[in-house]
Amino acid sequence: MKCRFAPSPTGLLHVGNVRSALLNWAYAKKNNGEFILRIDDTDESRSTKEFENKIKENLTWLGVKWNKTFNQSDRIDNYNLKIEQLKKDERLYPCFETAEELSLKKKSLLSAGKPPIYDRSSLLLSAEDIDEKIKSGQKPHWRFKLNDSIIEWNDLIKGKVKFDPKNLSDPILIREDGSLLYHLPSVIDDIEEGITHIIRGEDHISNTAFHIQIFQAIEGSIPEFAHHPFLTDQHGKGFGKRLGSLSIENLKAEGYEDVSIINYLINIGSSEDIKPETIKDKILENFDIKNISTSSAKFSEVVLKSLNADILKSYNFEQVSKRINFISSDIDLEKLWIFSHNNIFFIKDIIFWSKIIRGIFDVNEYDIPEDFIQTAVENIPEEPFNYESWDIWTKSISEKTGLKGKNLFMPLRLILTGKDKGPELKNFLPLLDKQTLLRKFGKT
């Protein structure tokens, strides 16, 4: 079996279209199939090599590997052969209405309470009429003539879907300037590559109705289809242009783990709980397209950020050692990771906690009694501090002052970190020496 992802290189990949990529990739991997990356670059005015390279770079960063990739712009000759065949079979016909004329027809039908379906008036043109219009400089757009057969398929997500062609306009496949719309090149390539399954957004459902008849017209095998609902914001509203801020490029720059994005986008809107799984093969193993809901999935940056934090909590030092070596060389990175990794959302947040190590905070701001400070200083355990030093120290202070719980630990946390909450302090002491500790207490 074969699945494909077909982005247009006209912008950055965002969570919406990457979700389609991941679902196709996961479905192919789960079924020991192939994943094809097709670059839909027939729109020369908007497509750029820079965006194409960035698409491939982002997919590679996510760990999405393709078995084959190609550009539609390299296959124009093949498309033209099929176009000539469709014209010969009278499934493609020329139309000369302007955009304004089509708009007026649409408004007229709507005001009459009728569906705004193209009236096929161009089919009444004779060969002489067509030649005359072309000779006079009019450039036609070309429509695909739908036949009357009911179009239906069993959608892997939506279930049974059915269209009556009488309620559809013949789709335009070729613009006046000769450029191709999405439909025909897509179908031709799907046939050429032997694509067996197409998973895409629900906005393509009516396109699928057109495509099924195009598949039939050029005698290709019809793939199985699955149409997943759109992502919405937390209020159930569509993202629209706001998805641009949720590009993979931006999420990567912000510090999200690739596995967090994969985990979230494959499982969002499904009956599966989103767990902080770090092994991609296990995410794919647990994937089942039948679990995807027919309702729109609510995308939450808060949930994604929390998932990222949970994934970082599961990392051991060996998994991140090379990624945190930007921290000052005089800090023990393994001890820093043990101290901070349960309290960060992104790897870069470790910088904040590394600064806490040497940070000196104004003890006078916290209204901490001097006798408490003096007792704490007098009972500092022996160096070098280890992971038992904190318990030894706090037990000694508690015995001398009678303080317990929050009354004991909060003053120490404020003095040591300047924060009223944060990582376990038993993991903090091994990062300090006695001199630094005394400076934090204002005693040097």
Residue pairs with C-beta under 8 A, 6 or more apart in sequence:
1 28
1 31
1 32
1 33
1 34
1 196
1 197
2 28
2 33
2 34
2 35
2 36
2 193
2 194
2 195
2 196
2 197
3 24
3 25
3 27
3 28
3 33
3 34
3 35
3 36
3 195
3 196
3 197
3 198
3 199
4 24
4 35
4 36
4 37
4 38
4 190
4 193
4 195
4 198
5 20
5 21
5 24
5 25
5 35
5 36
5 37
5 38
5 66
6 37
6 38
6 39
6 40
6 186
6 189
7 13
7 17
7 21
7 39
7 40
7 55
8 39
8 40
8 41
8 43
8 46
8 47
9 39
9 40
9 41
9 47
9 48
9 49
9 51
9 52
9 55
10 43
10 46
10 47
10 48
10 51
11 51
11 244
12 51
12 54
12 55
12 58
12 244
12 247
12 248
12 249
12 250
13 21
13 54
13 55
13 58
13 59
13 247
13 248
13 249
14 243
14 244
14 246
14 247
14 248
15 231
15 243
15 246
15 248
15 251
15 261
15 265
15 299
16 201
16 230
16 231
16 239
16 243
16 246
18 58
18 62
18 248
18 261
18 265
19 228
19 231
19 265
19 266
19 268
20 199
20 200
20 201
20 228
21 59
21 64
22 62
22 64
22 262
22 265
22 266
23 199
23 226
23 228
23 266
23 289
23 292
24 35
24 197
24 198
24 199
25 35
25 64
26 266
26 283
26 284
26 287
27 33
27 197
27 199
27 287
27 289
28 34
28 35
28 197
29 35
29 284
30 284
30 285
30 287
30 288
33 196
33 197
34 67
34 68
35 64
35 65
35 66
35 67
36 66
36 67
36 68
36 69
36 193
36 195
37 56
37 59
37 66
37 68
37 69
38 69
38 70
38 71
38 72
38 189
38 193
39 52
39 55
39 69
39 70
39 71
39 72
39 73
40 72
40 182
40 185
40 186
41 47
41 52
41 71
41 72
41 73
42 72
42 73
42 76
42 179
42 180
42 185
43 179
44 73
44 179
47 73
52 71
54 249
56 69
58 248
58 249
58 252
59 66
61 248
61 252
61 258
62 248
62 258
62 261
62 262
63 258
63 259
63 262
63 280
68 193
70 189
72 185
72 189
75 185
75 188
75 189
75 192
78 188
78 192
79 180
79 184
79 185
79 188
82 184
82 188
82 218
83 92
83 142
83 174
83 184
85 218
86 92
86 144
86 217
86 218
87 142
89 217
90 145
91 144
91 145
91 217
92 142
92 143
92 144
92 145
92 173
92 174
93 122
93 123
93 142
93 143
93 145
94 122
94 125
94 130
94 140
94 141
94 142
95 122
95 140
95 141
95 142
95 143
95 172
96 122
96 125
96 133
96 138
96 140
97 105
97 121
97 122
102 118
105 116
105 118
105 119
106 116
109 115
109 116
109 117
110 116
115 167
116 169
117 167
117 168
117 169
118 143
118 169
118 170
120 145
120 170
122 143
123 145
125 133
130 140
133 140
134 140
139 176
139 177
140 176
141 172
141 174
141 175
141 176
142 172
142 173
142 174
143 170
143 171
143 172
143 173
144 170
144 171
144 172
144 173
144 183
144 184
144 210
144 213
144 214
144 217
145 170
146 165
146 168
146 170
146 171
146 210
146 213
147 165
147 213
148 165
148 166
149 165
149 213
150 162
150 163
150 164
150 165
151 162
151 163
151 164
151 165
151 209
151 212
151 213
152 160
152 161
152 162
152 163
153 160
153 161
153 208
153 212
153 222
153 224
153 225
154 160
154 161
154 224
155 161
155 225
155 226
155 227
156 197
156 199
156 224
156 225
156 226
156 289
156 290
157 226
157 227
157 228
157 289
157 292
157 294
158 202
158 205
158 226
158 227
158 294
159 294
161 205
161 208
161 227
163 206
163 209
165 209
165 213
168 206
168 209
168 210
171 181
171 183
171 210
172 181
173 180
173 181
173 183
173 184
174 180
174 181
174 184
175 181
182 207
183 207
183 210
183 211
183 214
184 214
186 211
187 211
187 214
187 215
187 218
187 220
188 218
189 195
190 198
190 215
190 220
190 223
191 215
191 218
191 220
191 221
194 221
195 223
196 221
196 223
196 224
197 223
197 224
197 225
197 226
198 208
198 223
198 224
198 225
198 226
199 225
199 226
199 227
199 228
199 289
200 225
200 226
200 227
200 228
201 227
201 228
201 229
201 230
202 227
202 228
202 229
202 230
203 230
204 227
205 227
208 225
208 227
212 222
215 221
215 222
216 222
226 289
226 292
228 269
228 292
229 269
229 293
229 294
229 295
229 296
229 297
230 238
230 239
230 296
231 239
231 243
231 268
231 269
231 296
231 297
231 298
231 299
232 238
232 239
232 296
232 297
232 298
232 299
233 239
233 242
233 298
233 299
234 298
234 299
234 300
236 296
236 298
239 246
239 299
246 299
246 301
248 261
251 261
252 258
254 346
255 308
255 345
255 346
255 347
255 348
255 349
256 304
256 308
256 346
257 308
257 311
257 312
259 277
259 278
259 279
259 280
259 283
259 311
260 304
260 307
260 308
260 311
261 304
262 280
262 283
263 274
263 275
263 276
263 277
263 283
263 307
263 311
264 274
264 303
264 304
264 307
266 283
266 287
267 273
267 274
267 283
267 287
268 274
268 297
268 299
269 292
269 293
269 295
269 296
269 297
269 298
270 288
270 291
270 292
270 293
271 291
271 293
272 286
272 288
272 291
274 303
274 307
276 307
276 310
276 311
276 313
276 314
277 283
277 286
278 311
278 314
278 315
305 345
308 345
308 346
309 344
309 345
312 341
312 344
312 345
312 346
312 347
313 341
313 342
315 341
317 333
317 334
317 337
317 338
320 337
320 341
320 347
321 333
321 334
321 337
323 347
324 333
324 336
324 337
324 347
324 350
325 333
327 333
327 336
327 350
327 351
327 354
328 354
331 354
331 357
331 431
332 430
332 431
335 427
335 430
335 431
336 350
336 353
336 354
336 357
336 431
337 350
338 427
339 353
339 423
339 424
339 427
339 428
339 430
339 431
340 349
340 350
340 353
340 354
340 423
341 350
342 423
342 424
343 349
343 353
343 422
343 423
344 350
344 352
344 353
353 422
353 423
356 416
356 417
356 418
356 419
356 422
357 428
357 431
357 432
357 436
358 436
359 417
359 418
359 440
360 439
360 440
361 414
361 415
361 417
361 418
361 440
363 373
363 415
363 441
363 442
366 411
366 414
366 415
368 411
368 414
368 415
371 401
372 397
372 401
372 403
372 411
373 415
373 441
373 442
375 397
375 400
375 401
376 393
376 397
376 411
376 412
376 415
376 441
377 438
377 441
377 443
379 393
379 396
379 397
379 400
380 393
380 434
380 437
380 438
381 389
381 392
381 393
381 396
383 433
383 434
384 430
384 433
385 429
385 430
385 432
385 433
386 429
386 430
387 426
387 427
387 429
387 430
389 426
389 429
389 430
390 425
390 426
390 428
390 429
391 426
393 429
394 408
394 409
394 412
397 403
397 408
397 412
398 404
398 408
401 408
409 425
410 420
412 425
413 419
413 420
413 421
413 422
413 425
414 420
415 440
415 441
416 425
416 428
416 437
416 440
417 425
417 428
435 444
438 444
